[in-house]
């Protein structure tokens, strides 16, 4: 694997695709593109999508130093700050109409976290203090309204009254806590701490790491549990291969940014065991790609775009930590080869969401929607350019 290959994919495929998603008339970015990559101009705009787009352009600018990328980040920031932020109750709406009027006023902890993540990186790229201030406003919202003494809850109404977590519950369960939200609060706080090194954010990171180790991580099976009740009782026998390999490297990143040797030494067994289990349990050896999940002993062998992206980054990170484990390098290369062969859409350069177990593609899969964005694949490219450039 070479850094220039990932950089070329970023510059020639992913960035051009998302450039054409810019809504110059109403602001922000279109919320949907069909299987041909054609934007639907009146589509609802989700906070997750628009936050991740802001992060993507800010992070791409940090890597490539091209002014037009910062201009795109500016465009994304303006719409996010003006239309998603609720000036009455605080926090970010779940979604808005194409013109920026509120569409779904749910306040989800996951949403707040991704806005912090995006705003923190945008502040690092642009130096705009108002973006950092908004990050801290959302940090205070999460810490004061979205949690109890044991950790973070999920979904709330506009005024932060608890509501059912239907947006991040799957597999037939209704979860009061999830690995997904916890992981991305950790990710967001990591970038906020990197941006400003405020001690309270560092303490929050330490607390989340403890929750991972003692509540979410199953030491017997060396995997993370996925869905929980209020008391962290697992609701379903489920192994999410993508979340495990993603958690491995994001926990590692958090420890590095925190620069706390004691916490790193405490979390290192979790970091290493998650990568090891994802490798042993999640890899489709024939295709050299990562399966989706295993529910009650039954493996779902479809290949999901974001899982493949996290596998490349996560296994390369594991190889960097344990160079003697050359199988990690080989599988990172194998998954990248699979992505190039099956996942990248040949017409547009964007990634196809799901590949069937027989490596065929179901027709009419949208290339952009509320969850389908340049976050996982864009981040994989950025991470691999940085890591391979340092290694060479």
C-alpha positions in Angstrom: 0.0 0.0 0.0 1.2 3.5 -0.9 0.2 6.8 0.4 -0.2 8.3 -3.0 -2.8 5.7 -4.0 -5.0 6.7 -1.1 -4.4 10.4 -1.8 -5.3 10.0 -5.4 -8.6 8.2 -4.4 -9.3 11.1 -2.0 -8.6 13.8 -4.5 -9.9 12.3 -7.7 -13.0 10.4 -6.5 -14.3 11.2 -3.0 -13.8 15.0 -2.9 -15.2 15.6 -6.5 -18.3 13.5 -5.6 -19.1 15.5 -2.5 -18.2 18.8 -4.2 -21.2 18.3 -6.5 -23.4 17.8 -3.4 -23.0 21.5 -2.5 -26.3 23.3 -2.2 -25.4 26.8 -3.4 -29.0 28.0 -3.4 -30.2 27.1 0.1 -26.9 26.4 1.9 -25.2 23.3 3.3 -25.2 20.1 1.3 -27.9 18.1 -0.3 -29.2 15.3 1.9 -29.5 12.5 -0.7 -28.0 11.3 -4.0 -29.4 8.4 -5.9 -27.5 5.4 -7.3 -26.3 7.4 -10.2 -24.9 10.0 -7.9 -27.5 12.6 -8.8 -28.4 14.9 -5.9 -32.1 15.3 -4.9 -32.3 19.0 -4.3 -35.3 19.1 -2.0 -34.2 16.3 0.2 -34.1 16.5 4.0 -30.6 17.5 5.4 -29.5 15.4 8.4 -27.2 16.7 11.1 -25.1 13.6 11.0 -24.5 14.0 7.3 -23.8 17.7 7.4 -21.5 17.4 10.5 -19.5 14.6 8.8 -19.2 16.7 5.7 -17.9 19.6 7.7 -15.4 17.3 9.4 -14.4 15.8 6.0 -13.6 19.1 4.3 -11.8 20.5 7.4 -9.7 17.3 7.8 -9.0 17.2 4.0 -7.8 20.8 4.2 -5.5 20.0 7.0 -3.9 17.2 4.9 -3.9 18.8 1.5 -3.7 22.5 2.3 -5.9 23.4 -0.7 -7.9 26.7 0.0 -11.0 25.4 -1.9 -11.4 22.7 0.7 -11.5 25.2 3.6 -14.0 27.2 1.6 -16.2 24.0 1.5 -15.7 23.6 5.2 -16.8 27.3 5.7 -19.9 26.6 3.7 -20.8 23.6 5.7 -20.1 25.4 9.0 -22.3 28.3 8.2 -25.3 26.1 7.5 -24.7 23.8 10.5 -24.4 26.7 13.0 -27.3 28.7 11.6 -29.9 26.0 11.0 -29.1 22.9 13.1 -28.3 24.6 16.3 -31.4 25.2 18.5 -31.0 28.7 20.0 -34.0 28.1 22.3 -33.1 24.9 24.1 -29.5 24.3 22.9 -28.2 21.3 21.1 -28.5 20.2 17.5 -31.6 19.1 15.7 -31.7 15.7 14.1 -32.6 17.1 10.7 -33.8 20.1 8.8 -35.7 20.7 5.6 -33.8 21.7 2.5 -34.2 25.3 3.3 -33.0 24.9 6.9 -36.3 24.9 8.8 -36.4 22.2 11.5 -37.7 18.8 10.3 -37.0 16.4 13.2 -36.3 18.3 16.4 -35.0 15.1 18.3 -31.9 15.8 20.3 -29.7 12.7 20.1 -26.4 12.4 22.0 -24.9 10.9 18.9 -25.8 14.0 16.9 -24.3 16.4 19.5 -21.1 14.3 19.5 -20.7 14.4 15.7 -21.2 18.2 15.7 -18.5 18.5 18.4 -16.2 16.3 16.3 -16.7 18.4 13.2 -16.5 21.8 14.9 -13.3 20.8 16.8 -11.5 19.8 13.6 -12.9 22.9 11.8 -11.5 25.1 14.5 -8.1 23.5 14.2 -8.2 24.0 10.4 -9.7 27.6 10.4 -8.8 29.1 13.7 -12.4 30.4 14.1 -13.0 30.7 17.8 -16.8 30.7 17.4 -16.5 27.1 16.2 -14.6 26.1 19.3 -17.2 28.0 21.5 -20.0 26.1 19.9 -18.1 22.8 20.5 -18.0 23.7 24.2 -21.7 24.6 24.3 -22.5 21.2 22.9 -20.1 19.5 25.3 -21.9 21.2 28.2 -25.2 20.1 26.8 -24.1 16.4 26.7 -22.6 16.6 30.2 -25.6 18.3 31.8 -28.6 16.9 29.9 -27.6 13.6 28.1 -26.2 11.5 30.9 -26.4 10.2 34.5 -23.6 9.1 36.9 -23.1 5.9 35.0 -22.7 7.2 31.5 -24.6 8.5 28.4 -28.2 8.1 27.3 -29.4 8.3 23.8 -32.5 10.2 22.6 -34.3 13.3 23.8 -37.1 15.6 22.7 -36.4 19.2 21.7 -36.4 20.3 25.4 -34.2 17.3 26.4 -37.0 15.1 27.9 -36.0 11.4 27.4 -37.6 9.6 24.4 -37.4 6.2 22.9 -34.1 5.4 21.1 -35.5 4.2 17.9 -32.9 6.0 15.8 -29.9 4.0 17.1 -31.6 0.7 18.1 -31.4 -2.2 15.7 -31.7 -6.0 15.7 -35.1 -6.0 17.3 -34.1 -4.3 20.6 -34.7 -0.9 22.1 -31.5 0.2 23.8 -31.1 2.9 26.5 -27.3 2.9 25.9 -25.2 1.9 22.9 -21.6 1.3 22.0 -22.2 3.5 18.9 -23.0 6.7 20.9 -20.4 6.1 23.5 -17.7 5.5 20.9 -18.5 8.7 19.1 -18.7 10.8 22.2 -15.2 9.5 22.9 -14.1 10.4 19.4 -15.6 13.9 19.6 -14.1 14.6 23.0 -10.7 13.4 21.7 -10.8 16.0 19.0 -12.0 18.7 21.4 -9.2 17.9 23.8 -6.7 18.0 21.0 -8.0 21.4 19.9 -7.8 23.1 23.3 -6.6 20.6 26.1 -9.2 21.7 28.6 -8.8 19.6 31.7 -12.5 18.8 32.1 -12.7 17.3 28.6 -9.6 15.1 29.5 -11.4 13.9 32.6 -14.5 13.1 30.5 -12.3 11.0 28.2 -10.8 9.1 31.2 -14.3 8.4 32.4 -15.4 7.1 29.0 -12.4 4.8 28.8 -13.4 3.3 32.2 -16.9 2.7 30.9 -15.5 0.9 27.9 -13.2 -1.3 30.0 -15.6 -2.2 32.8 -19.1 -1.9 31.2 -18.9 -2.3 27.4 -15.9 -4.6 26.8 -16.6 -8.3 27.4 -13.3 -9.5 28.7 -14.2 -13.2 28.4 -15.1 -13.0 24.7 -12.7 -10.0 24.0 -15.4 -8.1 22.1 -17.6 -5.0 22.8 -21.2 -5.5 23.5 -23.5 -3.3 21.4 -26.9 -2.6 23.0 -27.6 -2.1 26.7 -30.3 -1.3 29.2 -29.8 1.5 31.7 -27.6 -0.7 33.9 -25.4 -1.9 31.0 -27.0 -5.3 30.8 -26.4 -6.5 27.2 -29.7 -6.8 25.4 -28.6 -9.2 22.6 -25.9 -11.6 21.7 -24.3 -9.6 19.0 -20.8 -9.1 17.8 -20.3 -6.0 15.5 -17.0 -6.5 13.7 -16.9 -3.0 12.4 -17.5 -1.4 15.7 -14.9 -3.6 17.4 -12.1 -2.7 15.0 -13.1 0.9 14.9 -13.2 1.0 18.8 -9.7 -0.6 18.8 -8.1 2.3 17.0 -10.3 5.1 18.3 -9.6 4.1 21.9 -5.9 4.0 21.0 -6.2 7.5 19.4 -7.9 8.8 22.5 -5.1 7.5 24.8 -2.5 9.1 22.5 -4.1 12.5 22.5 -4.8 12.3 26.2 -1.0 11.5 26.7 -1.7 9.7 30.0 0.7 6.7 30.2 -1.2 5.1 33.0 -4.5 5.1 31.1 -2.8 3.9 27.9 -1.2 0.9 29.8 -4.6 0.1 31.3 -6.4 0.2 28.0 -3.7 -1.5 25.8 -5.1 -5.0 26.5 -8.5 -3.9 25.3 -7.0 -2.2 22.2 -5.1 -5.3 21.2 -7.7 -7.9 22.0 -10.4 -6.0 20.1 -8.2 -6.0 17.0 -7.3 -9.7 17.5 -10.9 -10.8 17.9 -12.1 -8.7 14.9 -9.3 -10.4 12.9 -10.1 -14.0 14.1 -13.9 -13.7 14.0 -14.8 -11.1 11.4 -12.7 -11.8 8.4 -14.1 -13.5 5.3 -10.8 -15.3 4.4 -11.9 -16.2 0.9 -12.7 -12.6 -0.1 -10.2 -10.9 2.2 -12.9 -8.6 3.5 -14.8 -8.0 6.8 -18.2 -9.5 7.4 -20.9 -7.3 9.0 -21.8 -8.9 12.3 -22.7 -12.1 14.2 -26.1 -12.3 15.9 -26.8 -15.2 18.1 -24.1 -17.3 16.4 -25.2 -16.5 12.9 -22.8 -14.5 10.7 -24.1 -11.8 8.4 -21.6 -12.0 5.5 -22.6 -8.9 3.6 -19.9 -6.3 3.2 -20.8 -2.9 4.4 -18.9 0.1 3.1 -18.1 1.6 6.5 -16.9 -1.7 8.0 -14.4 -2.1 5.2 -13.1 1.4 5.7 -12.6 0.9 9.4 -11.0 -2.5 8.8 -8.2 -0.9 6.7 -7.5 1.8 9.2 -8.0 -0.4 12.3 -5.8 -3.3 11.2 -3.1 -1.0 9.9 -3.1 0.7 13.3 -2.9 -2.7 15.0 0.1 -3.6 12.7 1.8 -0.3 13.7 1.3 -1.2 17.4 2.4 -4.9 16.9 4.7 -5.1 13.8 5.3 -8.8 14.5 1.6 -9.3 13.6 2.2 -9.1 9.9 -1.2 -10.7 9.3 -2.7 -7.3 10.2 -0.8 -5.6 7.4 -1.8 -8.3 5.0 -5.5 -8.1 5.8 -5.5 -4.3 5.6 -4.0 -4.7 2.1 -6.6 -7.4 1.3 -9.5 -5.3 2.4 -8.3 -2.4 0.4 -8.0 -4.6 -2.7 -11.6 -5.8 -2.1 -12.8 -2.2 -1.8 -11.2 -1.2 -5.1 -12.6 -4.3 -6.8 -16.2 -4.3 -5.4 -17.0 -1.3 -3.3 -15.9 1.8 -5.2 -18.6 2.7 -7.7 -17.0 2.8 -11.1 -19.3 5.6 -12.4 -18.9 8.1 -9.6 -15.9 7.1 -7.5 -18.1 7.1 -4.3 -18.5 3.9 -2.4 -21.5 1.5 -2.7 -23.2 0.9 0.7 -23.7 -2.9 0.7 -22.1 -5.7 -1.2 -23.9 -9.1 -1.0 -22.1 -12.2 0.3 -21.7 -13.4 -3.3 -20.0 -10.0 -4.2 -22.9 -8.8 -6.3 -24.5 -5.4 -5.8 -28.2 -4.9 -5.2 -29.5 -2.2 -7.6 -30.6 1.3 -6.7 -28.5 1.9 -3.6 -28.3 5.6 -2.7 -24.8 6.9 -2.8 -25.6 9.6 -0.2 -28.2 9.8 2.5 -28.5 10.7 6.2 -25.9 8.1 7.2 -24.0 7.7 4.0 -21.3 10.3 3.8 -17.5 10.9 3.3 -16.7 10.2 6.9 -15.5 6.5 7.0 -14.0 6.3 3.5 -12.7 9.9 3.6 -11.1 9.3 7.0 -9.6 6.0 5.9 -7.8 7.9 3.0 -6.6 10.7 5.3 -5.4 8.3 8.0 -3.6 6.0 5.5 -1.9 8.9 3.7 -0.6 10.2 7.1 0.4 6.8 8.4 2.0 5.5 5.2 3.9 8.8 4.6 5.3 8.6 8.1 6.3 4.9 7.6 8.1 5.5 4.3 
